[in-house]
Amino acid sequence: MRIAVLGGDGYCGWATALYLSKKGHAVSLVDNFARRQWDYELGVQTLTPILPLPDRLRAWHQHTGKIIELYVGDVTDYDFLASTISDFAPDAVIHFAEQRSAPYSMIDRRHAVSTQVNNVVGTLNLLFALREISPDCHLIKLGTMGEYGTPNIDIEEGYIEIEHNGRKDVLPFPKQPGSFYHLSKVHDSSNILFACRAWKLRATDLNQGVVYGTVTD
């Protein structure tokens, strides 16, 4: 399969790309290195050191003989994203390309706005690019358990059956996000659900917690 990983400079995207490349898939990475800019702005560094992406790509090729393609650009730039989808022609897209820090999104108005614009507009651009260029491509979107908040009932797998005033329906589980970052993820989920319903796109929206740790072979 041909698999594009958006946000491939970050640890999760990079580890995913290595795993898929090792399995024999053709893999490309898409990134604008915004995470490094956010770290520089705040004067912080990642707990897991992340070397420059070109260096890591060369090392991967030297160790395995496999090539991972790189596309440098911003998912909020539709022309760039559409040309990337057209050029690489992926069978699947794994979407990590979001500002994913709740505290960062809550610093002030500017950070809240930039978080929502990056995340919501980037995902909308991707949905339109898939519809117009690669409608059979499967979107795998990394959400977060934080979309649900902490309700005082069990969180069902995406949907819940509700009875109200004598009528029943199966509806998306209510979301109670706790930050502007988590709100952006809720908007993403709603937009993806709508695109799948209206345009017959295929998507898997993973609302996951931290399960893999921070180290890979």
C-alpha positions, 0 to 999 in steps of 0.5 A, spaced: 500 500 500 501 507 499 501 510 505 501 518 507 503 520 514 501 527 515 505 530 521 511 525 520 516 529 523 513 528 530 515 522 534 508 518 533 508 520 525 515 518 525 514 511 529 508 510 525 512 511 518 518 506 520 513 501 522 509 501 515 516 502 511 519 496 515 512 492 513 514 493 506 509 499 504 511 505 500 510 511 505 511 518 505 511 524 510 508 530 510 510 536 515 511 543 515 515 543 522 511 547 526 512 543 532 519 545 532 517 552 532 512 552 537 517 549 542 522 554 540 517 559 541 516 556 548 523 555 550 522 548 551 524 541 548 521 534 547 522 529 552 524 524 547 530 528 542 528 528 535 533 529 530 532 533 524 527 529 519 532 529 513 538 526 517 533 521 520 530 519 513 538 518 510 539 513 516 533 509 515 535 508 508 542 507 510 540 501 515 534 498 511 535 500 503 528 503 504 526 510 501 521 514 505 519 520 501 518 527 504 513 533 502 514 539 506 508 544 506 502 546 510 496 542 510 492 549 511 495 550 504 490 547 500 494 547 493 500 544 497 496 538 500 492 537 494 498 537 489 501 532 494 495 527 494 495 527 487 503 526 486 503 521 491 496 517 490 496 514 497 491 508 498 491 511 506 492 517 509 494 517 517 493 524 519 497 526 525 498 534 522 495 537 528 497 542 534 496 537 539 497 540 546 491 542 550 495 547 555 498 551 548 491 552 546 489 555 552 495 560 553 491 566 550 486 568 544 492 567 539 494 560 541 486 558 541 485 561 534 491 558 531 490 551 534 483 551 531 485 554 524 491 549 524 487 543 526 480 544 523 482 547 516 487 542 515 482 537 516 477 540 512 482 541 506 484 533 507 477 531 506 476 536 500 482 533 497 480 526 498 473 527 495 476 531 489 482 527 488 482 520 491 475 518 494 477 511 495 483 513 500 482 511 507 483 516 512 485 514 519 485 520 523 488 520 530 483 524 535 483 523 543 479 521 549 479 528 551 474 529 546 469 525 551 471 529 557 470 525 563 462 523 563 459 519 569 457 514 565 461 509 561 464 511 554 461 507 548 465 506 542 463 512 538 455 511 539 450 511 544 443 509 544 438 514 547 431 514 549 428 521 550 420 522 551 418 516 548 423 515 542 429 512 541 435 513 536 443 511 536 447 518 536 454 520 536 456 519 544 456 526 547 462 530 547 465 534 553 472 537 551 476 541 556 480 545 552 480 549 545 485 543 543 480 538 544 474 542 541 478 542 535 478 535 535 470 534 536 469 539 530 474 534 526 470 528 528 463 532 526 466 534 519 469 527 518 462 524 520 459 529 515 464 527 509 463 520 510 455 521 510 455 526 504 461 524 500 461 516 502 469 517 504 472 512 508 475 514 515 477 511 521 477 516 527 481 513 533 479 517 540 485 514 543 489 515 549 497 514 550 498 506 549 504 505 546 509 509 550 515 513 548 520 508 545 521 503 539 526 499 537 
